[in-house]
Amino acid sequence: MKFSFTDLRDSRTRERESRRATSRRRFQCNLFEFWRRCRRVRCHRERTCVGDPHACFDRLRATIPPAHKDPSRAAILARSNADMSMTEQILDALGMSR
């Protein structure tokens, strides 16, 4: 099999995207404070998600109250826009920009 730099670049890109997806999911788990309902003692002790955030989110997302879903979606969307502060991003995502 012949080695190519394109393959290396593609694998690095996939790894970077995987790390970003895990980071986003961990942010979501912490936003909803899933660590409070987690079975892992370490999550309780550190007051943050330290396990597999994808499995945690899949297991606990049904417990999110409907009233919290829209503001939390706004916060998640806000995290992706680096040009504004977090507060500005949340207000903008909720349609309440200044």
Secondary structure by P-SEA (a helix, b strand, c coil): ccccaaaaaaaaaaaaaaaaaaaaaaaaaaaaccccccccaaaaaaccccccaaaaaaaccccccccaaaaaaaaaaaaacccccaaaaaaaaacccc
